Amino acid sequence: MRALIGGLVLCAGIGVLRAGAAKAAEAPAPEPDLQAIVANVLAREKSVKSFEYTWDMNEMIPKMSYEALDRRTGEMTPEGPKEDTTVKNVCRLLAEDSKYRFQRKGMTWFEGRGDFVPLSEDWALVDGVWRVFHEDTAAGAISPGQQAPLVQNIVPLLRAHRLFDPVTRGADPEKVRLRGRAERAGHPCVVLEQTDSVGGQYEVRHEWWLAEDEDYCVIFAEDSNQEGVIGGQDDLVYEKGPQGWQVKSWQVVSNWTAKVPVTTINVVTAAKLNQPVAADAFEIKFPPGTRVYDWFAEREYYVAEAEEKAPEATTGETSAKAMDKFVEDVRKETAQPPKAPAAPKPAPQPVAGAHKPAAPPVQAVAAPSRQISPWLIVGAGALVILIVAAIALSRRKAAG
């Protein structure tokens, strides 16, 4: 009889505890703390003083996906490869604090000429100033970091390790907003957003998805204009290395310059975090004969022949147009006769583990609460009372 009563009491107590646990699971998760998230990301970025990546960039260009200006009619006309084509480039990015060096070799589509041309470029950003050298055209440029366009396919790496670096025009801790929680590719995320004004003419909205289970690394980003048209999406895949989380691969879907989205799949072949960097690693010296456009002096010149061939400086209002004309002139001077288009290369398969480009709507994701539920306390108290009552009843019957 005593065993029966004890069993009933134990079952009742377990039932109360389970009910309390269920109530605790249903309790809403506490709201994420924006300041704590920003502090976490800044601490992680500070811990990575330098990083170096080498990767294969596979740009999948749909046929006739570009537009070029027809100088006879003044209208934009379709242009691009005759068939879907994949172009491979080999890239390298080196960063130390807020200094960057980006190099790329491969091929690129030359709008207005209707063909692929060799590309060999070298970019260095030091103290907010870009120095750019195009070996294939013997052309160089010096320009402010905020005026020169960032190379789109290195932006995901900058977001991975320098999201809040003002030099790279990323997120601003004072302007960024917390949009909510969401889940992507199995990762619980917090979603941050920010709207920036470009030239005081139009707005660009940025959205970053930070994985809570990967130390708040950016696994997805999206950029759109004020009309809501999506211009670019980045999907990143990480792996845990000896020095922390590092990018394994990423995919870029761009719709800024082409008529249809252009997808670029990037696969890392080598990655180094917090390795020693040579003192001259970010220096670019223009070789003799290089034609340079200096945005600060608003003039162009030839290295070692600046006095003889430097034209008169332009006004600040026309410096952007002068830069465009300079690039066009260099291309014309160095253009080679068109070659027969190469046979299309088979498109690579999407990177294993890459996320889908389309972002689902942000919805709150219930996360287990770490607070002790009042129901658990009540259940535990009830169990203790029932056990004490059972023991007292058993002793009374034994005494009788």
C-alpha positions as CSV (number, residue, x, y, z in Angstrom):
1,M,0.0,0.0,0.0
2,R,2.8,2.3,0.9
3,A,4.5,1.7,-2.5
4,L,1.2,2.3,-4.3
5,I,0.8,5.7,-2.6
6,G,4.4,6.7,-3.3
7,G,4.0,5.8,-6.9
8,L,0.9,7.9,-7.3
9,V,2.5,10.8,-5.6
10,L,5.6,10.5,-7.8
11,C,3.5,10.3,-11.0
12,A,1.6,13.4,-10.0
13,G,4.7,15.3,-9.3
14,I,6.3,14.3,-12.7
15,G,3.1,15.4,-14.4
16,V,3.3,18.9,-12.8
17,L,6.9,19.2,-13.7
18,R,6.3,18.3,-17.4
19,A,3.5,20.9,-17.5
20,G,5.8,23.5,-16.2
21,A,8.5,22.6,-18.7
22,A,5.9,22.9,-21.5
23,K,4.9,26.3,-20.4
24,A,8.6,27.3,-20.3
25,A,9.1,26.1,-23.8
26,E,6.1,28.2,-25.0
27,A,7.5,31.4,-23.3
28,P,8.6,33.9,-25.9
29,A,12.4,34.4,-26.3
30,P,13.8,37.7,-25.0
31,E,14.3,40.4,-27.6
32,P,17.9,40.5,-29.0
33,D,20.0,43.3,-27.7
34,L,21.4,45.4,-30.6
35,Q,24.2,46.9,-28.5
36,A,25.3,43.5,-27.4
37,I,25.2,42.2,-31.0
38,V,27.3,45.1,-32.3
39,A,29.8,44.7,-29.4
40,N,30.1,41.0,-30.2
41,V,30.8,41.6,-33.9
42,L,33.3,44.4,-33.2
43,A,35.2,42.2,-30.7
44,R,35.3,39.3,-33.3
45,E,36.5,41.7,-36.0
46,K,39.2,43.2,-33.7
47,S,40.5,39.7,-33.0
48,V,41.2,39.2,-36.7
49,K,43.9,41.7,-37.3
50,S,44.8,40.4,-40.8
51,F,43.3,38.0,-43.3
52,E,44.3,36.7,-46.7
53,Y,42.1,34.8,-49.2
54,T,42.8,33.3,-52.6
55,W,39.8,32.0,-54.5
56,D,38.4,31.0,-57.9
57,M,35.7,33.4,-59.1
58,N,33.3,31.7,-61.6
59,E,31.1,34.4,-63.3
60,M,28.1,32.8,-65.0
61,I,27.0,35.3,-67.7
62,P,23.7,34.7,-69.4
63,K,23.6,35.4,-73.1
64,M,23.0,39.0,-74.2
65,S,22.7,40.1,-70.6
66,Y,24.4,43.5,-71.0
67,E,23.5,46.7,-72.7
68,A,25.8,49.1,-74.6
69,L,25.3,52.6,-76.0
70,D,24.7,52.7,-79.7
71,R,26.6,55.9,-80.7
72,R,24.6,56.2,-83.9
73,T,21.2,56.2,-82.3
74,G,22.1,57.2,-78.8
75,E,20.0,54.3,-77.5
76,M,21.0,51.3,-75.3
77,T,21.1,48.1,-77.2
78,P,21.4,44.5,-76.0
79,E,24.9,43.1,-75.8
80,G,26.7,40.1,-74.4
81,P,28.0,36.7,-75.2
82,K,25.9,34.7,-77.8
83,E,25.5,31.8,-75.4
84,D,25.5,31.4,-71.6
85,T,29.1,31.6,-70.7
86,T,31.2,31.0,-67.5
87,V,34.3,33.1,-67.0
88,K,36.9,32.0,-64.4
89,N,39.1,34.6,-62.6
90,V,41.7,33.9,-59.9
91,C,41.6,36.5,-57.1
92,R,43.4,37.4,-53.9
93,L,42.5,39.7,-51.1
94,L,44.9,40.8,-48.3
95,A,43.8,42.9,-45.4
96,E,45.4,44.3,-42.3
97,D,43.4,46.5,-40.0
98,S,41.8,49.0,-42.5
99,K,44.3,48.5,-45.4
100,Y,43.4,46.3,-48.3
101,R,45.0,44.8,-51.4
102,F,42.9,43.1,-54.1
103,Q,44.3,41.4,-57.2
104,R,42.5,39.6,-60.0
105,K,43.5,37.9,-63.3
106,G,41.3,36.5,-65.9
107,M,38.8,37.7,-68.5
108,T,36.0,40.3,-68.5
109,W,33.3,41.4,-70.9
110,F,34.2,44.7,-72.7
111,E,30.9,46.6,-73.2
112,G,30.8,48.4,-76.5
113,R,33.2,46.1,-78.2
114,G,31.2,42.9,-77.9
115,D,34.0,40.5,-76.7
116,F,35.8,39.2,-73.7
117,V,39.2,40.8,-73.1
118,P,42.1,39.8,-70.7
119,L,42.0,41.4,-67.3
120,S,44.8,41.9,-64.8
121,E,44.1,44.5,-62.1
122,D,45.6,45.4,-58.8
123,W,43.8,47.6,-56.1
124,A,45.3,48.9,-52.9
125,L,43.4,51.0,-50.3
126,V,45.6,52.7,-47.7
127,D,44.6,55.7,-45.5
128,G,41.4,56.0,-47.5
129,V,43.1,56.4,-50.9
130,W,42.8,53.9,-53.7
131,R,45.7,53.2,-56.1
132,V,44.6,51.0,-59.0
133,F,46.8,49.5,-61.7
134,H,45.5,47.7,-64.8
135,E,48.4,45.7,-66.2
136,D,46.5,44.7,-69.3
137,T,46.0,48.3,-70.4
138,A,49.0,50.0,-68.6
139,A,46.6,52.3,-66.9
140,G,46.5,53.5,-63.3
141,A,44.4,55.7,-61.1
142,I,44.6,57.5,-57.7
143,S,41.2,58.3,-56.1
144,P,39.5,58.8,-52.7
145,G,38.3,55.6,-51.1
146,Q,34.7,57.0,-50.9
147,Q,34.6,57.8,-54.6
148,A,36.1,54.8,-56.2
149,P,33.7,51.9,-56.7
150,L,34.3,48.9,-54.5
151,V,35.0,45.7,-56.3
152,Q,31.7,43.9,-55.9
153,N,33.0,40.4,-55.4
154,I,35.2,41.2,-52.4
155,V,32.3,42.9,-50.5
156,P,31.2,39.6,-49.0
157,L,34.7,39.0,-47.5
158,L,34.6,42.6,-46.1
159,R,31.2,41.9,-44.6
160,A,32.6,38.7,-43.1
161,H,35.5,40.3,-41.3
162,R,35.0,44.1,-41.5
163,L,31.3,44.7,-41.3
164,F,31.6,47.8,-39.2
165,D,34.8,49.3,-40.9
166,P,33.9,52.8,-42.1
167,V,36.6,52.6,-44.8
168,T,34.7,49.8,-46.6
169,R,31.4,51.6,-46.3
170,G,29.8,48.8,-44.3
171,A,27.3,49.0,-41.4
172,D,27.4,52.1,-39.1
173,P,26.9,51.2,-35.4
174,E,25.1,54.6,-35.0
175,K,22.7,54.0,-37.9
176,V,22.1,50.3,-38.1
177,R,18.7,49.0,-36.9
178,L,17.6,45.7,-35.5
179,R,14.8,44.3,-37.8
180,G,14.1,41.1,-35.9
181,R,14.9,37.4,-35.8
182,A,14.7,34.9,-38.7
183,E,16.1,31.5,-39.8
184,R,18.1,30.8,-42.9
185,A,19.6,27.5,-44.1
186,G,19.1,26.1,-40.6
187,H,20.8,29.0,-38.8
188,P,19.0,31.2,-36.3
189,C,19.8,34.7,-37.3
190,V,19.3,38.3,-36.2
191,V,18.6,40.7,-39.1
192,L,20.2,44.2,-39.2
193,E,19.3,46.9,-41.7
194,Q,20.5,50.3,-42.7
195,T,19.6,52.9,-45.3
196,D,22.3,55.1,-46.9
197,S,22.0,58.1,-49.2
198,V,24.2,57.9,-52.3
199,G,25.2,61.3,-53.6
200,G,22.1,62.8,-52.1
201,Q,20.1,61.6,-55.1
202,Y,18.9,58.1,-54.2
203,E,18.9,55.7,-51.3
204,V,20.3,52.2,-51.0
205,R,18.9,49.8,-48.3
206,H,21.2,47.2,-46.9
207,E,20.2,44.1,-45.0
208,W,22.5,41.7,-43.1
209,W,21.6,38.3,-41.6
210,L,24.0,37.4,-38.7
211,A,24.1,33.7,-37.6
212,E,23.7,33.4,-33.9
213,D,25.3,29.9,-33.9
214,E,28.4,31.1,-35.9
215,D,29.4,34.0,-33.6
216,Y,27.2,36.5,-35.5
217,C,28.9,36.1,-38.9
218,V,27.1,37.5,-41.9
219,I,25.7,34.6,-43.8
220,F,23.3,36.6,-46.1
221,A,23.2,40.2,-47.3
222,E,20.9,42.1,-49.6
223,D,21.1,45.5,-51.2
224,S,18.1,47.2,-52.8
225,N,17.1,50.7,-54.0
226,Q,14.4,53.0,-52.8
227,E,11.9,51.4,-55.1
228,G,12.5,48.0,-53.5
229,V,14.4,46.6,-56.6
230,I,17.0,44.1,-55.4
231,G,20.4,44.9,-56.9
232,G,22.5,42.3,-55.2
233,Q,22.5,39.3,-52.8
234,D,25.3,37.6,-51.1
235,D,25.3,34.1,-49.6
236,L,28.2,33.0,-47.5
237,V,29.3,29.6,-46.1
238,Y,31.8,29.4,-43.2
239,E,34.0,26.9,-41.5
240,K,35.7,27.0,-38.1
241,G,39.4,27.4,-38.4
242,P,42.2,27.6,-35.9
243,Q,41.9,31.4,-35.7
244,G,38.1,31.5,-35.8
245,W,35.3,31.5,-38.4
246,Q,36.6,31.9,-42.0
247,V,34.7,32.0,-45.3
248,K,34.7,28.7,-47.3
249,S,32.6,29.9,-50.3
250,W,30.2,32.5,-51.3
251,Q,27.7,33.3,-54.1
252,V,26.9,36.7,-55.5
253,V,23.8,37.5,-57.5
254,S,24.1,40.9,-59.1
255,N,21.4,42.9,-60.9
256,W,22.9,46.4,-60.8
257,T,24.5,46.6,-64.3
258,A,23.0,43.7,-66.3
259,K,19.5,43.2,-67.8
260,V,19.2,39.9,-66.0
261,P,20.9,38.7,-62.8
262,V,24.5,37.6,-63.1
263,T,25.6,34.9,-60.6
264,T,29.1,34.5,-59.5
265,I,30.3,31.5,-57.5
266,N,33.4,31.9,-55.4
267,V,35.3,29.0,-54.0
268,V,38.2,29.6,-51.5
269,T,41.4,27.8,-52.3
270,A,43.5,29.2,-49.5
271,A,42.7,31.2,-46.3
272,K,45.0,32.7,-43.6
273,L,43.9,34.6,-40.5
274,N,46.3,36.6,-38.3
275,Q,49.4,35.8,-40.2
276,P,52.4,38.3,-40.4
277,V,52.1,40.8,-43.3
278,A,55.1,42.4,-45.0
279,A,55.5,46.2,-44.6
280,D,55.3,46.8,-48.3
281,A,52.4,44.4,-49.0
282,F,50.0,47.3,-49.8
283,E,52.3,49.4,-52.0
284,I,51.5,49.7,-55.7
285,K,54.2,51.4,-57.8
286,F,53.2,52.4,-61.3
287,P,55.9,51.3,-63.8
288,P,57.3,53.8,-66.3
289,G,54.9,54.5,-69.2
290,T,51.8,53.9,-67.1
291,R,49.0,56.4,-68.0
292,V,47.6,57.6,-64.6
293,Y,44.5,59.6,-63.7
294,D,44.9,61.4,-60.5
295,W,41.5,62.3,-59.0
296,F,43.0,64.7,-56.4
297,A,45.0,66.7,-58.9
298,E,42.2,66.3,-61.5
299,R,44.6,65.4,-64.3
300,E,46.1,62.5,-66.2
301,Y,49.8,61.9,-66.9
302,Y,52.3,59.3,-67.9
303,V,54.8,58.1,-65.3
304,A,58.3,59.5,-65.8
305,E,56.8,61.8,-68.5
306,A,54.4,63.9,-66.4
307,E,55.9,67.3,-67.3
308,E,55.6,66.7,-71.1
309,K,52.2,65.1,-71.3
310,A,50.2,66.3,-68.3
311,P,47.0,68.1,-69.6
312,E,45.5,71.1,-67.9
313,A,43.5,70.3,-64.7
314,T,39.8,70.0,-65.1
315,T,37.2,71.5,-62.7
316,G,35.9,69.5,-59.8
317,E,32.4,69.3,-61.4
318,T,33.8,67.5,-64.5
319,S,36.3,65.2,-62.7
320,A,33.9,62.2,-62.8
321,K,33.3,62.7,-66.5
322,A,37.0,63.1,-67.1
323,M,37.7,59.8,-65.4
324,D,35.1,58.0,-67.5
325,K,36.6,59.5,-70.7
326,F,40.1,58.6,-69.5
327,V,39.1,54.9,-69.1
328,E,37.4,54.9,-72.5
329,D,40.4,56.4,-74.2
330,V,42.7,53.9,-72.6
331,R,40.5,51.0,-73.8
332,K,40.4,52.4,-77.3
333,E,44.2,52.8,-77.5
334,T,44.9,49.3,-76.2
335,A,42.0,47.5,-77.9
336,Q,43.0,44.5,-79.9
337,P,41.1,43.2,-83.0
338,P,38.1,41.1,-82.0
339,K,38.7,37.4,-81.7
340,A,36.2,34.6,-82.5
341,P,34.2,33.9,-79.4
342,A,35.4,30.8,-77.5
343,A,33.1,27.8,-77.0
344,P,31.0,28.2,-73.9
345,K,32.3,26.5,-70.9
346,P,29.9,24.3,-68.8
347,A,28.6,26.2,-65.8
348,P,29.8,24.9,-62.5
349,Q,27.3,23.4,-60.1
350,P,26.3,25.6,-57.1
351,V,28.7,25.4,-54.2
352,A,27.8,22.6,-51.8
353,G,26.1,24.1,-48.8
354,A,25.5,27.5,-50.4
355,H,22.2,29.2,-49.4
356,K,19.4,30.0,-51.8
357,P,19.6,33.5,-53.2
358,A,16.1,34.5,-52.4
359,A,15.6,35.7,-48.8
360,P,12.5,34.6,-47.0
361,P,10.5,37.2,-45.0
362,V,11.9,37.9,-41.6
363,Q,9.8,36.2,-39.0
364,A,10.3,35.8,-35.3
365,V,11.9,32.4,-34.4
366,A,11.1,31.0,-31.0
367,A,14.2,30.2,-29.1
368,P,14.4,28.4,-25.8
369,S,14.2,30.8,-22.9
370,R,17.0,30.6,-20.4
371,Q,15.0,32.1,-17.6
372,I,13.5,29.8,-14.9
373,S,9.8,29.4,-15.5
374,P,7.4,30.1,-12.6
375,W,5.6,26.9,-13.5
376,L,8.7,24.9,-12.8
377,I,9.0,26.4,-9.4
378,V,5.3,25.7,-8.7
379,G,5.6,22.1,-9.9
380,A,8.7,21.4,-7.8
381,G,6.9,22.8,-4.7
382,A,3.8,20.7,-5.3
383,L,5.9,17.6,-5.7
384,V,7.7,18.3,-2.4
385,I,4.3,18.8,-0.6
386,L,2.8,15.6,-2.0
387,I,5.9,13.5,-1.0
388,V,5.8,15.0,2.6
389,A,2.1,14.2,2.8
390,A,2.6,10.7,1.6
391,I,5.3,10.0,4.2
392,A,3.2,11.4,7.0
393,L,0.2,9.3,5.9
394,S,2.4,6.2,5.8
395,R,3.8,6.8,9.3
396,R,0.3,7.4,10.8
397,K,-1.0,4.1,9.4
398,A,2.1,2.3,10.7
399,A,1.6,3.8,14.1
400,G,-2.1,2.7,14.1
